[in-house]
């Protein structure tokens, strides 16, 4: 079994084993088994990092086996510079979520941990799949464990949020399935994604394919105006669900744009780039303004995620190397930063059982260590230099200015708005005198919470101070993608 198969199936096997043999009577054992499964899933991704050749744009760690012979479907895996970092990032966030949920989840623990392990393997499958139908199966299968996580362990309106999440994402994906079947027929009965990249397609077909793919990927990002499901889902989801959703699942849609939309329909991508740039700038500016007025901490960070993911799609559709690389770097950075911010909200919620900003005030007086971590993550969310949040945003802003000065001006507003809602929320929750006596009794983070936040802090600072390992991996693959997209595929 290859490294990518191990990265996919190790957490899934542990998750299935928990479902088969776990019970509520042995919650402690379930937690430890889940941690072992998550750590092993992370360990098998380390050779992918160390063994990756940054000098080639070719797919690496390729595995291919016949799957459904009648329809020429293959179990075909591989990663390039665009997808490689998302494999270890997914495994890393899974370890973080298992540790973060150690004490907060007390009911059906084995099912909760199993759902996250299975979800982790499926998401690695999305980033690794080189067969269109295999990608679609993994892409859709991720809905099931996340639906259960929201619906079983969520807040008071969890059923509503779970249905909204499922229906939005499923309906968008149905058009993508039709697009895949069309490409299968055009390619002479092949689901090979790399073969699809080479298909000559007429302009009308490219436009229809572009918007069929847009239906699934834009909802998943989510782009404005199909972003309205995200705040509801974040508010109702348990902390672990919010972390995985923000850190990894949103990236599945953005990844779809660079793996499918741009290389398969390059002429349509250029023709409709103005629309994608407009939607992205609306997300960056308008949704940033919406974030400022939120009273619920989770809703504020959820709208912040929409605004930051607007940077990603903006970078992709201005068609230069700095923009695409910046978008990919922003995806990785957002995984660290948004995950950390939702964990901070979870720490507060575990102690006071409220997410309303007005219920807090002066947290720094009773939780100084925790407040220091939170300040770092809030600053990273603002795009502070030397943090991960700065790298991708700055690259995209520079690329936007090169593309069009006014587009760059619009993108730069995100830094101002990001600082506004992030620092204002930090001021109201953490600084000043204690305004609620319950805050005075809140205990500071324990060793486990310190470990989880400390690891994320190291990741945020490492990427901010030394982004070279992340950008070097992307450079050759991004250059090849842009060279491919620059060539017309009209017959």
N, C-alpha and C positions, 0 to 999 in steps of 0.2 A: 504494500500500500504506500502511495506517495505521500509527500508532506502535506499537500493541500487536502487530500482525502483524510489524513489524520486530523488536520485542523477542523474539518467539517464534522467528521463522525465521532471523534473522541467526546466532545460535550454531548452530542446527541445520544450516544450509547449510555453515558452516565445518567442523562435525563430520563431515558426510557427505563433504565434499571431502577431509578428512584420511583417512577410511577408503578412499576411492577412489584417492587418489594417494600416500598416505603409505607409508613403508617404514622398516624398522629401520635402514637405512643412513643415513637422514637424520633422526635423532632431534632434532638441534638445530633444524632447519627446522620440524619438527612442533611443537616447543615455541613457537617464535615465531609460527607461524600460529595456534596455539591462543590465544596471548596477544592477538593482533590481533583474533581473533573474539570473545573474551571482552570486550575493551575496547570494541569496536564495539557489542556487545550491551548494555553498560552505558551507553554514550553515547546510544543511542536511547531509553533510559528517562528521561533527564534532562528532556526536554520534557514528559514525563508529570507529573513533579513540579512543574515551573515553571508548566505550563499548567492545573493542576488547580484547579477552583473549589471552595473549601471551604464556600461558602454554600448548596450544594444537595446533596440526597441522591440525585439522579438519576444514572444511569449516564453516564459520560463516555468520550470517545474511542471511541464505539460504532462497530463495523463489523459489517455483516450481508450475507451472500451465501448464495444457495442452495447446499446441499451434496448431500444425497440427497433429491431431489424427491419420490420415491415415498412416503417416510416423513416428509416435512415436516421434515427435519433441516436446520439452517442452520449455517454458519460464522459464529457470532454472538459477538462479543467486546465487552467493556466493563469498566470499573472504577468503583467508588465509594469512599467513605471507608474502608470496611472492607477492601477488597482492594488499594487503590492502592499502599501502601508495600511490599507483598510483591513487586511487580514489580521495582523497582530493588534491593531487598534480595537477590533471587535472582541478579540479574546481578552485583551487587557481590561476593557470596560466590564466584561462579564465577571472577572475576578473582583473588581471594585464593587459591583452590584451585590454579589454574594456576601461579601464582607459587610457592606453597608446595611443589608437586610437582616443581619445576624440576630438582632434583638427586636427589631420593629415588627417582624412578621411572626405571629404566634399561632395562627390557625392554618391548617393544611400546609404546613411548612414544606413537606416533601413535594407536593404538587407545585407550589410556588417556585421552588428551586429547579424542579424539572422543567418547568415552562421556560425559564431563563436559559438553561443549558441547551435545550432544543432550539430555542430562538437564536442563540449564538451560532450554533452550527449551520442553521439555515441561512443566516446573514453572510457568513463566510462563503457559503455556496453561491450566493448572489454575486459576490465580488470575484469569484473564481470561475464561474461558468463560461464556457466558450461555445456551448450549444444553445441555440435560441430557446428550445423547449425546456431544457434543463434550467436555464435562467428563469423562465416563466414559472416553472414549478417551484423553485426556491423562492422567487419573488412573492408569489401568492401564498405560499405556505407560511411565510413569516406573519401573515395576518392572524393565523389561528392562535399561536401562543400569546401574542400581544392582546388579542381580543379577550382571551381568558384572564390574562393578568389584570386588565382593566375591569372586566366584568365581575371577577371574583374577589379581588382585593382592593377595589377602588373605593371612592367616596360615596356620598349619599345618592348622587345621580350617575352612578357607575354604569347602569344598564343603558341609559340614554347615550352616554359618551361612547361606550363600546360599540353600540349599533351605528352611531354616526361615523366613528372611525372605520368600521368595517365596510359600510355602504359607500362612503366617499372613495375609499381606496379600491374596492372591488369593481365598482362601476367604471372608474377610470381605466382599470386594467383590461376590461373586456375589449375595448377598441384596440389595445395593444396586441391582444391575442389575434384579432383579425389581421392586423398588420404583419404579424409573424407568419401567419398562414399564407398571406400574399407573397411575402419574401421567400418562403419555402418553395412555393410553386415557381416563382421567377428564377430561383437558383437551381431549378431542375430537380427538385426534391431533396434539398439539403437544408438542415438547420444550423450549419456551420456559420457562426457570427462573422468570422473573418472572410468567408466567401460572400456574405451579404455586403460587406464593406466594398467589394469590388464590382458589384452589380451595376451596370448602366441602367438608369431609370429615367423615364420622361418627366417633365416638369410637374405635370398635374399629379402623377403618382407620387413624386417626392413630397409635394405639398400635403397630400392626403396622409401619407405615411408620417410626416413630421407632426401633424396635429393629432394623429392617432396615438403616437408615442407620447406626445405632450400631455394627453389626457391622463396617462398613468403617472408619468414622472413629475409633472407640475403639481399634482395633488400630493405626491409623496414628499416633495421638497419642504414645505408646501409654498408655492408661489402665490402672490396676490393675483386674482381674487378668489382662489380656491383654498384659502388658508384657514377658513373659519372653523374647521373641525379641530384644529390643533389646540387652541386655548382650552376648550371644553375638555378635551382628552387629558391634557396635562393637569388640569385642576382636579379631575376625578381619579387619575391613575395613582397608584402607590409610588413612593419615591423611586424605587428601583425601575418601575415602568417608565417614569418620566426621564430618568437618566438614560436608559437604553434608547428610548424614542428620540430624544434630542441628540444624543452622542452618535448613534449609528443609523437608526431607521430612516431619518430624514436624508441621510447621505445616499441611500439606495436610489432615490429619485434623481439627485444630482449626478450620480454615477451613470445612470441610464442615459442622460443627455450626451455625455462624452463617449460612451461605449456604443450607443445606437444612433441617436438623432443626428449628431454632427457627421460621423463618417458614412452613414447610410444615405442620408438626404442632404448633402452639402449645399446644393443649389437652393433648396428650400430654406435651409438654415441661414444662408446669406440673405435671401429675399425677405425672411421674416425676422431677421435679427433686430430690426427697429422695435418690433412688438415685444420681443423678449427683453430688450434693454429697458423699454418703457415699464413693463411689469416689474422688472427688477428694481428700478429707481423708485417706483411707487412703494414697493416693499421696504426699501431702505429708508425713505423719508416719511411717508404716510403712516406705515405701521410703527415706525419709531415714535411718531407723535402719539399714536394710540397707546403705546407702552407707557408713556409718561403719566397718563391719567389713571392707570390701573391701581386698584386698592388691594388686590390679592397678589401676593408675592409670586405665586406660580404663574398667574396670568401675565404679569409683567415680564417674567423671564421667557414665557412662551412667545409673546409678541417680539421680544428681543431676538429669539431664535429665527423668527420669520424675517426680521430685518437683516440679520447677519447672513442668512442663507441667500438673501437677495444679492449680496456681494458675490456669492459663488456663481449664480447664473449670469450676473453681469459680466464677470470675468470670462466666462465661457463664450459669450456671444459678441465680444469685441475682437475676437479672432487675432490675438497676438500672444506670443509665448509667455510674456509676463502676466497677462490676464488669465490664461488657462492655468498656468502654474500657481498663480495667486489664488485662484478659485479652489484648486485642489488643496493648497496649504491651508486655506481658510476652513475647508471641510475637516481636516485633521485637527486644527486648533480649536474649532468650535466643538469637536468631540470632547476634548479635555475641559474646556472652559464651561460650556453649558452643563455638562455632566456634573462638574464640581459645584456650580451654582444651585442646581436642583438638589444635590446632596446637602448643601448648607441649609436650604429651606427645609429639608427633611429632618435635619438635626434640631432645628427650632420647633418644628411641628411635633416631634417626638416628646418634647418637654412641655409645650404649652397647648398643643392640639388646636392651633389656629394658624391660618396663613394670612390673616388681615394685617397689613402694615401698621394700622392704627393701634393694634393690640400690643405692639412692642415699643421699644424706646430705651436707650441706655444699656443694651445687651453687653456692650464692652465692659461695663462695670462688674458684671457677674460672670462673663465668659471671655476673658481677655485672650486666651490662646485661640479659641475658635474665631473670635473677631479679627485676629491677625490674618488667619487663613482666608476668611471671607473677604477682607480688604484686597488681598492679592488677586482673588478671582474676579472681584468687581472691577478692579483696575484692568485686568486682562480683557474683560468684557468691553471696556472703554477703548481698547486698542493701545494700551500703554506700551511704549518701547521697552524691549527686553522681556516682554511676555509673548506667549504664543499668539494672542489676539492681534498683535501688531503686524505680524509678518504678512499674512494673506491679505489683510485689508490694505496695507500700504502698497503691496504689489498691484492689487486691482485698481487702486486710485491712480497710481502712476500710469498703468496701462490705459485707464479711462481717459486721462488727460491727453495721452498720445493719440487716442482714437478721436476724441472730440473734447474741447475744453469744457463745454457746458455739461457734458455727461460726467466729466471728472469733478466738476463743481458739485453736481448733484450727489455723486458718490461720497464726496468729502463731508457732506452734511451728516452722514452716518456717525462719524467720529464725534461731532458735536452733540447729536441726539443721544448717542450711546453713553456719553459722559453724563448727559442730563438725567436720564432715567436711572442709570446705574448708581451714580453718586448720591442722587436725591433719595433713592431707596435706602442706600447704606446709611445716610445721615439719619433718616427717620427711624430705622430699625436698631442701629448699633450705637450711635453717638448720643451725646447729651446726658441729661439726668434720667434716672429710671422713672418712667411715667406709669408703670403698672407694677403693683407690688408682687405680682406673680413672677415678673422678670427677675426680681431680687433673689428669688429662691432657685433660679435655674442653675444647674451644675455645669461646670465646664466639660469639654469633651474628654472622653475616656481614652485609654490606650488604643483601642480598636478604631475609634473614630479619628484619632490623631494619625494613625497609620494610613487610613484611607485618604484623608485630606492631604497628608504629607506626600504621599505618592503622586497624587494629582498635581500638587504644587510643584514638585520636582519636574514633572512632565511639562507643565506650563512654562516654567523658567528655562528648562533645557531647550525647548523648541524656540523660545524667544531669543535666547542668547546665542544658540548655535543651530540655526535652521538648515545648515548645509546638508546633513544626512537626509533630510526630508526632500529638499529641492533637487539634490543631485540625482536621486532615484527617478524623478519625474522628467528631467530635462530632455533626454533623447526621445522618449515616448511622446512627449508633448510636441516636440519639433516634428516628428513623423506624422502625428495627428493633424497638425496645422498644414503641413505639406499636402496631405491627402485631401483635407477639406478645401484647400485653395484650388483644387482641380475640379472642373465640371464633370458630372457624371451623366449629362444629357446625351442620349444616343445620337 
